[in-house]
């Protein structure tokens, strides 16, 4: 049958099972939006307040559901406004397809109105990018985009379409998407060698990254950890892959990881990295990281092997399938002395915070106590993000959404909207700092437009908290441009954007207010006032060994 390009775009989305699109219209993409109007019974389109919000919403939808997120934007500034969201997804291996439209083919390359080479601009931050100039290539390109975004190590793919292609006619034949079944990319010898390394180890440690979430490997991971009786730490992106309340779990590793995890990895004799890429925030000084250990790395991306840390053995493959192979052959192992050492460290170096006054750790613990186990938490970036990673025990994968690699301030609210749309009926809470909230608080209008019951908890200390912490500890208390105290009233802003709003200044007031938020039918903002000098501990200075993690007690002892 003959269809125009806009119809082909939507038919291809139907093929891929897409029913939700986040976006913002404009001149170059109007043909597609006109066709979307004709087919509104097939798609739910969420009109965001800004294209960056659309990209973050598609990202949050993808992270929370495991499906490919889709966002639309027009040419020029519409497309460039997606860039930060695309880069965020790229750094954290999130499958999204961004569909933009450009000026007509005769106008390309002539500095035409609202023209930008978005395919060129996003080349370094996409898994792949296309510009479609021929309607005959449109359907094959969209199909390839979804396949690339969702297979192997996932990531964002951009499809830019000239406006004349969206109007041109072409023969269209529907196709079923190919099934994404991971193949075996390793040998039995590689599995046997890994098992031999594990069997020889007296002090094994598991380091879990975001790949464990992406691959759906949680059940296999739990079985593996219990079978070899090894303690487990995770990166920021690995949260929820291994239950945060499991006896073998020791907390996050790295710059703001627990002392137990940092000291344990520093003294283990075998570190098994599972879907983790050894980022700088995890390893600190690469020359001293896990210096006593053999390194076994399992990852789907061969490019991550030996990139940051040299391995003694590696297996390239889908983590879930590799763990199935290991679990099928490895004998039960026991390490009572090693676990005893870990337990003593947990007793000696617990996480702690001051009990008086309202604080973010108290808020995080209260939220965990009040929300269902399957609640989804999103965060922005900074101190509140680290506290949310430290003090909330994530029991399931895809329940903690945060910008780990790029560290995008303003990510959380858009991601929360995407997560709520993708998971209706589940509780979604965004934890934001006041500095982050300022960046994308316009998306509250999106949440209120669609009556999305997103709870926005603003950790308001009237400063850029993490930057101030560094200024305090390493820059002689030179608080250059990090003080936010001004005339902005977040509750009035929230009410003006159609949300309920509450202000909390005392710890005893938080629970009753949060309970009201849980029962609300639409978005709620809770402005929580905390002290501007609260700090995230433990901490490892940038580039230092993770064995040098320190906390407030250490600072006091040093005077």
C-alpha positions as a printed NumPy array, in Angstrom:
array([[  0.   ,   0.   ,   0.   ],
       [  1.116,   3.558,  -0.686],
       [  1.579,   5.876,   2.275],
       [  3.217,   9.235,   2.816],
       [  6.329,   9.568,   4.96 ],
       [  4.443,  10.718,   8.047],
       [  2.147,   7.712,   7.876],
       [  5.169,   5.443,   7.429],
       [  6.793,   6.864,  10.565],
       [  3.738,   6.071,  12.671],
       [  3.201,   2.656,  11.088],
       [  6.818,   1.758,  11.9  ],
       [  6.292,   2.88 ,  15.49 ],
       [  3.256,   0.603,  15.709],
       [  5.384,  -2.271,  14.389],
       [  7.781,  -1.708,  17.285],
       [  4.967,  -1.69 ,  19.844],
       [  5.307,   2.022,  20.588],
       [  2.225,   3.577,  22.143],
       [  3.773,   6.564,  23.947],
       [  5.665,   9.52 ,  22.48 ],
       [  7.152,  12.513,  24.294],
       [  7.677,  15.61 ,  22.233],
       [  7.129,  19.183,  21.124],
       [  5.893,  20.197,  17.638],
       [  7.277,  22.77 ,  15.211],
       [  7.219,  23.696,  11.551],
       [  9.489,  21.007,  10.132],
       [  7.722,  18.143,  11.928],
       [  4.179,  19.398,  11.378],
       [  3.345,  16.74 ,   8.789],
       [  4.048,  14.023,  11.345],
       [  2.023,  15.842,  14.015],
       [ -0.856,  16.21 ,  11.578],
       [ -0.811,  12.463,  10.994],
       [ -0.523,  11.912,  14.755],
       [ -3.794,  13.861,  15.082],
       [ -5.399,  11.435,  12.621],
       [ -4.129,   8.455,  14.609],
       [ -4.515,   9.717,  18.162],
       [ -6.337,   6.541,  19.178],
       [ -3.101,   4.579,  18.624],
       [ -0.634,   6.803,  20.502],
       [ -0.429,   8.73 ,  23.713],
       [  1.554,  11.881,  23.069],
       [  2.898,  13.74 ,  26.089],
       [  3.482,  17.409,  25.282],
       [  6.383,  18.466,  27.474],
       [  7.282,  22.048,  28.359],
       [ 10.687,  21.844,  26.673],
       [ 12.351,  19.401,  24.297],
       [ 14.965,  18.53 ,  26.911],
       [ 12.115,  17.4  ,  29.141],
       [ 10.882,  15.17 ,  26.302],
       [ 14.283,  13.493,  25.986],
       [ 14.523,  12.945,  29.756],
       [ 10.955,  11.625,  29.854],
       [ 11.711,   9.151,  27.053],
       [ 14.805,   8.149,  29.029],
       [ 12.839,   7.639,  32.276],
       [ 10.201,   5.671,  30.386],
       [ 12.902,   3.411,  28.921],
       [ 14.824,   2.883,  32.17 ],
       [ 11.721,   2.058,  34.179],
       [ 10.002,  -0.205,  31.635],
       [ 12.895,  -1.768,  29.725],
       [ 11.264,  -0.664,  26.454],
       [ 12.617,   1.817,  23.915],
       [ 11.617,   5.403,  24.715],
       [ 10.599,   7.702,  21.86 ],
       [ 10.763,  11.486,  21.584],
       [  9.893,  13.92 ,  18.769],
       [ 11.32 ,  17.364,  18.062],
       [ 11.341,  19.799,  15.197],
       [ 14.364,  21.216,  13.38 ],
       [ 16.978,  23.673,  14.595],
       [ 16.534,  24.672,  18.243],
       [ 13.915,  21.968,  18.783],
       [ 16.425,  19.317,  17.812],
       [ 19.37 ,  20.892,  19.631],
       [ 17.301,  21.111,  22.811],
       [ 17.334,  17.289,  22.821],
       [ 21.125,  17.124,  22.973],
       [ 21.601,  17.014,  26.751],
       [ 18.926,  14.349,  27.107],
       [ 20.452,  12.266,  24.321],
       [ 23.914,  12.559,  25.897],
       [ 22.462,  11.543,  29.261],
       [ 20.971,   8.414,  27.709],
       [ 24.194,   7.643,  25.848],
       [ 26.369,   7.754,  28.947],
       [ 24.018,   5.415,  30.843],
       [ 23.233,   3.026,  27.94 ],
       [ 19.528,   3.878,  27.702],
       [ 17.583,   2.83 ,  24.577],
       [ 15.77 ,   5.811,  23.124],
       [ 14.926,   6.742,  19.526],
       [ 14.845,  10.491,  18.924],
       [ 12.967,  11.424,  15.751],
       [ 13.567,  14.938,  14.46 ],
       [ 12.594,  16.63 ,  11.223],
       [ 14.763,  19.031,   9.266],
       [ 14.261,  21.562,   6.512],
       [ 13.454,  20.262,   3.026],
       [ 16.228,  18.658,   1.005],
       [ 16.813,  21.681,  -1.312],
       [ 17.352,  23.882,   1.759],
       [ 19.838,  21.61 ,   3.56 ],
       [ 23.28 ,  23.13 ,   4.031],
       [ 22.152,  26.659,   3.171],
       [ 21.77 ,  28.06 ,   6.702],
       [ 18.031,  27.953,   6.219],
       [ 15.576,  29.072,   8.887],
       [ 15.689,  26.68 ,  11.861],
       [ 18.255,  24.437,  10.175],
       [ 20.821,  22.511,  12.21 ],
       [ 22.925,  19.482,  11.365],
       [ 21.529,  17.506,  14.285],
       [ 22.918,  14.203,  12.97 ],
       [ 26.401,  15.728,  12.973],
       [ 25.915,  17.461,  16.315],
       [ 24.834,  14.235,  18.037],
       [ 27.286,  11.881,  16.336],
       [ 29.547,  11.557,  19.429],
       [ 26.597,  11.002,  21.792],
       [ 24.481,   8.472,  19.914],
       [ 24.923,   4.795,  19.282],
       [ 24.04 ,   5.617,  15.675],
       [ 22.475,   8.471,  13.75 ],
       [ 20.659,   8.81 ,  10.425],
       [ 19.43 ,  11.559,   8.157],
       [ 16.692,  10.343,   5.815],
       [ 16.551,  12.142,   2.45 ],
       [ 14.609,   9.539,   0.456],
       [ 11.185,   8.264,   1.507],
       [ 12.115,   4.771,   0.265],
       [ 14.747,   4.616,   3.019],
       [ 12.416,   5.784,   5.775],
       [ 10.881,   2.505,   6.981],
       [ 14.158,   0.502,   6.838],
       [ 15.935,   3.284,   8.73 ],
       [ 13.391,   3.464,  11.56 ],
       [ 13.448,  -0.328,  11.908],
       [ 17.253,  -0.305,  12.086],
       [ 17.14 ,   2.511,  14.642],
       [ 15.002,   0.484,  17.045],
       [ 17.123,  -2.633,  16.54 ],
       [ 20.359,  -0.751,  17.223],
       [ 18.928,   1.101,  20.229],
       [ 17.727,  -2.068,  21.945],
       [ 20.319,  -4.752,  21.126],
       [ 23.777,  -5.369,  22.552],
       [ 24.715,  -2.488,  24.8  ],
       [ 21.646,  -0.244,  24.448],
       [ 21.823,   3.422,  23.606],
       [ 20.147,   6.364,  21.884],
       [ 19.677,   6.513,  18.114],
       [ 18.753,   9.667,  16.219],
       [ 16.645,   9.664,  13.039],
       [ 16.507,  13.048,  11.291],
       [ 14.024,  13.296,   8.408],
       [ 13.789,  16.103,   5.868],
       [ 10.341,  17.67 ,   5.753],
       [  9.732,  16.773,   2.109],
       [ 10.272,  13.097,   2.971],
       [  7.446,  13.287,   5.507],
       [  5.096,  14.295,   2.675],
       [  6.426,  12.086,  -0.131],
       [  4.581,   8.912,  -1.123],
       [  6.072,   5.436,  -1.086],
       [  5.062,   1.801,  -1.104],
       [  4.946,   0.477,   2.456],
       [  4.922,  -3.149,   3.583],
       [  4.609,  -3.922,   7.299],
       [  7.226,  -6.115,   8.938],
       [  7.463,  -7.844,  12.294],
       [ 10.451,  -6.775,  14.379],
       [ 13.169,  -9.382,  14.712],
       [ 13.373, -10.986,  18.165],
       [ 16.28 ,  -9.769,  20.254],
       [ 17.703, -13.031,  21.548],
       [ 21.242, -12.819,  22.916],
       [ 23.59 , -15.323,  21.335],
       [ 26.483, -17.114,  23.002],
       [ 29.628, -15.104,  22.335],
       [ 31.96 , -16.945,  24.692],
       [ 33.518, -20.371,  24.887],
       [ 33.249, -23.103,  27.485],
       [ 36.956, -22.633,  28.166],
       [ 36.331, -19.   ,  29.162],
       [ 33.642, -20.11 ,  31.612],
       [ 35.892, -22.83 ,  33.033],
       [ 38.759, -20.373,  33.493],
       [ 36.462, -17.962,  35.354],
       [ 35.239, -20.775,  37.61 ],
       [ 38.835, -21.783,  38.359],
       [ 39.674, -18.188,  39.368],
       [ 36.64 , -18.035,  41.651],
       [ 37.379, -21.433,  43.21 ],
       [ 40.948, -20.357,  44.084],
       [ 39.814, -17.113,  45.674],
       [ 39.713, -16.727,  49.449],
       [ 38.334, -13.169,  49.387],
       [ 36.016, -12.69 ,  46.386],
       [ 33.995,  -9.483,  45.948],
       [ 31.231,  -8.74 ,  43.439],
       [ 31.069,  -5.276,  41.886],
       [ 27.708,  -4.787,  40.141],
       [ 27.057,  -2.133,  37.498],
       [ 24.226,  -0.891,  35.347],
       [ 24.63 ,  -3.769,  32.912],
       [ 23.103,  -6.072,  35.522],
       [ 19.932,  -3.958,  35.466],
       [ 19.834,  -3.68 ,  31.683],
       [ 20.295,  -7.413,  31.114],
       [ 17.598,  -8.388,  33.626],
       [ 20.135, -10.479,  35.5  ],
       [ 18.914,  -9.949,  39.073],
       [ 17.783, -13.514,  39.805],
       [ 20.943, -14.998,  38.327],
       [ 23.053, -12.451,  40.222],
       [ 21.48 , -13.299,  43.583],
       [ 21.971, -17.006,  42.956],
       [ 25.591, -16.45 ,  41.913],
       [ 26.455, -14.331,  44.975],
       [ 24.85 , -16.841,  47.331],
       [ 26.462, -19.789,  45.561],
       [ 30.01 , -18.447,  45.898],
       [ 29.264, -16.676,  49.218],
       [ 30.726, -13.327,  48.22 ],
       [ 29.914,  -9.82 ,  49.447],
       [ 28.336,  -7.498,  46.881],
       [ 28.772,  -3.791,  46.22 ],
       [ 27.294,  -1.746,  43.39 ],
       [ 27.835,   1.383,  41.368],
       [ 25.273,   4.16 ,  41.214],
       [ 23.887,   2.649,  38.012],
       [ 23.743,  -0.867,  39.466],
       [ 21.273,   0.012,  42.214],
       [ 18.444,  -2.483,  42.559],
       [ 20.065,  -5.268,  40.543],
       [ 21.045,  -6.856,  43.859],
       [ 18.635,  -6.266,  46.77 ],
       [ 19.775,  -3.514,  49.101],
       [ 18.462,  -5.458,  52.105],
       [ 20.308,  -8.716,  51.301],
       [ 22.799,  -9.914,  53.972],
       [ 25.619, -10.034,  51.381],
       [ 25.072,  -6.453,  50.247],
       [ 27.609,  -3.913,  51.551],
       [ 26.522,  -0.715,  49.826],
       [ 27.788,   1.455,  47.028],
       [ 31.461,   1.628,  46.036],
       [ 33.463,   4.694,  45.067],
       [ 33.675,   8.385,  45.848],
       [ 30.642,   8.291,  48.165],
       [ 30.506,   4.568,  48.703],
       [ 30.481,   2.912,  52.107],
       [ 33.759,   2.348,  53.903],
       [ 32.868,  -1.351,  54.057],
       [ 32.693,  -1.606,  50.264],
       [ 35.711,   0.595,  49.608],
       [ 37.91 ,  -1.124,  52.18 ],
       [ 36.627,  -4.578,  51.193],
       [ 37.414,  -4.114,  47.504],
       [ 40.815,  -2.735,  48.475],
       [ 41.652,  -5.921,  50.381],
       [ 39.885,  -8.605,  48.305],
       [ 41.885, -11.123,  46.254],
       [ 39.348, -11.416,  43.396],
       [ 37.1  ,  -8.652,  42.131],
       [ 34.336,  -9.809,  39.799],
       [ 32.935,  -6.878,  37.812],
       [ 29.463,  -7.636,  36.49 ],
       [ 28.12 ,  -5.234,  33.866],
       [ 30.311,  -2.45 ,  35.222],
       [ 32.74 ,  -0.163,  33.431],
       [ 35.147,   0.952,  36.181],
       [ 34.251,   4.65 ,  35.977],
       [ 36.521,   7.232,  37.586],
       [ 33.976,   7.878,  40.365],
       [ 34.202,   4.206,  41.302],
       [ 37.925,   3.466,  41.07 ],
       [ 39.495,   6.702,  42.305],
       [ 43.198,   6.223,  41.6  ],
       [ 43.424,   3.463,  38.96 ],
       [ 46.971,   2.555,  40.002],
       [ 45.84 ,   1.601,  43.493],
       [ 42.36 ,   0.253,  42.781],
       [ 41.909,  -3.329,  44.05 ],
       [ 45.698,  -3.674,  44.038],
       [ 45.605,  -7.015,  45.87 ],
       [ 43.049,  -8.584,  43.558],
       [ 42.794, -10.462,  40.325],
       [ 40.183,  -8.825,  38.1  ],
       [ 37.456, -10.788,  36.319],
       [ 35.224,  -8.588,  34.145],
       [ 31.996,  -9.701,  32.461],
       [ 30.416,  -7.181,  30.095],
       [ 28.458,  -7.13 ,  26.858],
       [ 30.67 ,  -4.404,  25.365],
       [ 34.155,  -5.548,  24.371],
       [ 35.262,  -1.898,  24.286],
       [ 34.926,  -1.726,  28.093],
       [ 37.393,  -4.567,  28.676],
       [ 40.801,  -3.23 ,  29.757],
       [ 39.684,   0.364,  29.078],
       [ 40.109,   1.761,  32.595],
       [ 41.396,  -1.225,  34.592],
       [ 43.497,  -4.129,  33.302],
       [ 41.772,  -7.465,  33.754],
       [ 43.209, -10.905,  34.419],
       [ 40.305, -12.556,  32.618],
       [ 37.182, -11.298,  30.881],
       [ 34.051, -12.679,  29.269],
       [ 32.213, -10.649,  26.638],
       [ 28.519, -11.426,  26.545],
       [ 25.054, -10.749,  27.899],
       [ 25.457, -10.822,  31.668],
       [ 22.279, -12.776,  32.35 ],
       [ 23.344, -15.544,  29.979],
       [ 26.921, -15.645,  31.277],
       [ 25.685, -15.908,  34.869],
       [ 23.369, -18.745,  33.856],
       [ 26.39 , -20.584,  32.443],
       [ 28.456, -19.944,  35.572],
       [ 25.646, -20.938,  37.929],
       [ 25.184, -24.169,  36.016],
       [ 28.761, -25.29 ,  36.581],
       [ 30.233, -23.597,  39.639],
       [ 30.258, -25.537,  42.935],
       [ 29.004, -24.035,  46.186],
       [ 31.799, -22.132,  47.921],
       [ 32.1  , -20.84 ,  51.478],
       [ 34.165, -17.967,  52.835],
       [ 33.263, -17.598,  56.54 ],
       [ 36.479, -15.805,  57.519],
       [ 36.129, -13.298,  54.709],
       [ 32.48 , -12.591,  55.491],
       [ 33.422, -12.231,  59.146],
       [ 35.918,  -9.52 ,  58.192],
       [ 33.261,  -7.742,  56.142],
       [ 30.762,  -7.93 ,  59.019],
       [ 33.292,  -6.385,  61.401],
       [ 33.837,  -3.521,  58.966],
       [ 30.071,  -2.969,  58.709],
       [ 29.854,  -2.741,  62.493],
       [ 32.862,  -0.434,  62.71 ],
       [ 31.976,   1.846,  59.774],
       [ 28.192,   2.253,  59.545],
       [ 26.585,   5.065,  57.602],
       [ 25.42 ,   7.749,  60.025],
       [ 23.948,  11.235,  60.056],
       [ 23.006,  13.765,  62.716],
       [ 19.713,  12.885,  64.386],
       [ 18.648,  16.448,  65.16 ],
       [ 16.873,  18.62 ,  62.612],
       [ 15.504,  17.905,  59.16 ],
       [ 18.068,  16.286,  56.884],
       [ 18.06 ,  14.547,  53.527],
       [ 19.092,  11.117,  54.92 ],
       [ 16.145,  11.322,  57.328],
       [ 13.839,  12.249,  54.425],
       [ 15.127,   9.359,  52.286],
       [ 14.66 ,   6.842,  55.114],
       [ 11.155,   8.196,  55.743],
       [ 10.221,   7.866,  52.082],
       [ 11.432,   4.26 ,  51.993],
       [  9.293,   3.48 ,  55.031],
       [  6.182,   5.079,  53.52 ],
       [  6.192,   4.002,  49.862],
       [  5.435,   0.561,  48.374],
       [  8.38 ,  -1.728,  47.681],
       [  7.975,  -1.274,  43.925],
       [  8.047,   2.54 ,  44.083],
       [ 10.291,   4.252,  41.543],
       [ 12.718,   6.914,  42.725],
       [ 14.301,   9.341,  40.312],
       [ 16.893,  11.913,  41.273],
       [ 18.674,  14.913,  39.938],
       [ 22.412,  15.269,  40.545],
       [ 24.328,  16.317,  43.634],
       [ 24.239,  15.667,  47.369],
       [ 20.606,  14.523,  47.363],
       [ 21.477,  11.979,  44.644],
       [ 24.218,  10.444,  46.783],
       [ 22.029,  10.381,  49.894],
       [ 19.287,   8.675,  47.851],
       [ 21.858,   6.063,  46.789],
       [ 23.182,   5.563,  50.312],
       [ 20.096,   5.521,  52.516],
       [ 17.388,   3.882,  50.39 ],
       [ 17.498,   0.089,  50.042],
       [ 16.475,  -0.644,  46.455],
       [ 15.056,  -4.157,  46.293],
       [ 14.242,  -4.377,  42.597],
       [ 15.866,  -3.309,  39.337],
       [ 14.53 ,  -0.311,  37.422],
       [ 13.353,   1.402,  40.603],
       [ 16.233,   3.921,  40.813],
       [ 16.616,   6.283,  37.848],
       [ 19.451,   8.779,  37.892],
       [ 21.956,  10.402,  35.582],
       [ 25.158,   8.601,  36.47 ],
       [ 27.608,   9.092,  33.625],
       [ 26.791,  12.618,  32.47 ],
       [ 25.571,  13.908,  35.835],
       [ 22.747,  15.967,  34.345],
       [ 21.204,  18.51 ,  36.672],
       [ 17.513,  18.849,  35.806],
       [ 17.179,  15.206,  34.736],
       [ 14.932,  13.92 ,  37.514],
       [ 11.558,  15.566,  36.915],
       [ 11.413,  14.675,  33.216],
       [ 12.511,  11.127,  34.034],
       [  9.839,  10.904,  36.746],
       [  7.181,  11.956,  34.234],
       [  8.372,   9.26 ,  31.826],
       [  8.432,   6.654,  34.581],
       [  4.913,   7.573,  35.733],
       [  3.533,   7.431,  32.194],
       [  5.219,   4.066,  31.647],
       [  4.129,   2.672,  35.009],
       [  0.638,   3.985,  35.808],
       [ -0.486,   3.022,  39.275],
       [  3.011,   2.912,  40.751],
       [  4.392,   5.523,  43.127],
       [  7.019,   7.764,  41.514],
       [  9.081,  10.175,  43.612],
       [ 11.725,  12.578,  42.335],
       [ 14.373,  13.732,  44.774],
       [ 15.78 ,  17.066,  43.609],
       [ 18.149,  19.663,  44.941],
       [ 16.972,  23.259,  44.749],
       [ 19.714,  24.011,  42.199],
       [ 18.54 ,  21.177,  39.955],
       [ 14.872,  21.989,  40.463],
       [ 15.416,  25.471,  39.064],
       [ 16.689,  24.048,  35.798],
       [ 13.631,  22.083,  34.652],
       [ 10.828,  22.966,  37.067],
       [  8.785,  24.063,  34.027],
       [  8.007,  20.352,  33.549],
       [  5.667,  20.623,  36.54 ],
       [  3.27 ,  22.108,  33.981],
       [  3.524,  18.845,  32.044],
       [  2.801,  16.773,  35.142],
       [ -0.212,  18.906,  36.05 ],
       [ -1.558,  18.963,  32.474],
       [ -1.847,  15.169,  32.53 ],
       [ -2.669,  14.847,  36.251],
       [  0.414,  12.67 ,  36.798],
       [  0.777,  11.859,  40.519],
       [  4.511,  12.554,  40.617],
       [  5.869,  13.587,  44.006],
       [  8.667,  16.149,  43.739],
       [ 10.725,  16.379,  46.944],
       [ 12.968,  19.438,  46.8  ],
       [ 15.955,  19.234,  49.138],
       [ 16.322,  22.951,  49.628],
       [ 19.487,  24.166,  51.309],
       [ 19.649,  27.436,  49.308],
       [ 23.058,  26.482,  47.907],
       [ 24.573,  24.266,  45.233],
       [ 25.218,  21.668,  47.9  ],
       [ 27.788,  19.35 ,  46.328],
       [ 29.788,  22.213,  44.841],
       [ 29.703,  23.981,  48.218],
       [ 30.919,  20.776,  49.883],
       [ 33.948,  20.757,  47.588],
       [ 34.496,  24.48 ,  48.151],
       [ 34.374,  23.865,  51.889],
       [ 36.752,  20.897,  51.895],
       [ 39.157,  21.722,  49.063],
       [ 38.767,  25.411,  48.098],
       [ 39.309,  27.216,  51.436],
       [ 35.583,  27.968,  51.82 ],
       [ 35.51 ,  30.238,  48.774],
       [ 31.792,  29.989,  48.093],
       [ 31.96 ,  31.418,  44.584],
       [ 28.512,  31.588,  42.942],
       [ 27.023,  28.696,  44.878],
       [ 24.586,  30.582,  47.113],
       [ 21.005,  30.402,  45.809],
       [ 19.173,  32.282,  48.579],
       [ 16.888,  34.746,  46.791],
       [ 13.228,  35.687,  46.412],
       [ 12.019,  32.526,  44.636],
       [  9.188,  30.74 ,  46.465],
       [  9.061,  27.166,  45.149],
       [  5.638,  26.507,  46.64 ],
       [  4.106,  29.476,  44.839],
       [  5.869,  28.464,  41.617],
       [  4.494,  24.929,  41.975],
       [  0.96 ,  26.177,  42.691],
       [  1.197,  28.518,  39.708],
       [  2.046,  25.525,  37.53 ],
       [ -1.   ,  23.602,  38.735],
       [  0.487,  21.478,  41.531],
       [ -0.189,  21.005,  45.2  ],
       [  2.668,  22.324,  47.314],
       [  3.842,  22.014,  50.903],
       [  6.8  ,  23.4  ,  52.826],
       [  8.508,  21.312,  55.524],
       [ 11.025,  22.757,  57.982],
       [ 10.818,  20.269,  60.887],
       [ 11.434,  16.55 ,  60.755],
       [  8.202,  15.725,  62.573],
       [  6.206,  17.448,  59.819],
       [  7.602,  15.447,  56.901],
       [  5.66 ,  12.194,  57.33 ],
       [  2.148,  13.728,  57.527],
       [  2.889,  15.922,  54.504],
       [  4.282,  13.02 ,  52.5  ],
       [  1.223,  10.923,  53.328],
       [ -0.942,  13.709,  51.875],
       [  1.225,  13.646,  48.746],
       [  0.769,   9.882,  48.404],
       [ -3.006,  10.252,  48.416],
       [ -3.072,  13.149,  45.933],
       [ -4.457,  12.619,  42.42 ],
       [ -1.936,  14.883,  40.699],
       [  1.605,  16.219,  41.115],
       [  2.822,  17.449,  44.487],
       [  5.88 ,  19.504,  45.406],
       [  7.342,  19.3  ,  48.915],
       [  9.881,  22.034,  49.661],
       [ 12.132,  20.61 ,  52.392],
       [ 14.439,  23.091,  54.133],
       [ 17.727,  21.576,  55.313],
       [ 20.988,  23.045,  56.58 ],
       [ 23.283,  24.435,  53.893],
       [ 26.37 ,  22.808,  55.403],
       [ 25.107,  19.208,  55.563],
       [ 27.646,  17.008,  53.776],
       [ 27.701,  13.628,  52.066],
       [ 30.013,  11.158,  53.811],
       [ 31.967,   8.975,  53.349],
       [ 33.964,  10.734,  50.646],
       [ 37.065,  10.   ,  48.596],
       [ 38.888,  13.014,  47.144],
       [ 39.035,  12.946,  43.339],
       [ 41.896,  10.767,  42.078],
       [ 42.74 ,   9.353,  45.493],
       [ 42.634,   5.641,  46.407],
       [ 39.182,   4.508,  47.539],
       [ 40.919,   3.034,  50.605],
       [ 41.325,   6.668,  51.755],
       [ 37.586,   7.2  ,  52.224],
       [ 36.928,   9.564,  55.108],
       [ 33.924,  10.821,  57.022],
       [ 33.057,  13.55 ,  59.489],
       [ 34.585,  11.637,  62.413],
       [ 37.886,  11.329,  60.542],
       [ 37.927,  15.071,  59.867],
       [ 37.341,  15.843,  63.544],
       [ 40.124,  13.468,  64.59 ],
       [ 42.538,  15.188,  62.205],
       [ 41.545,  18.533,  63.682]])
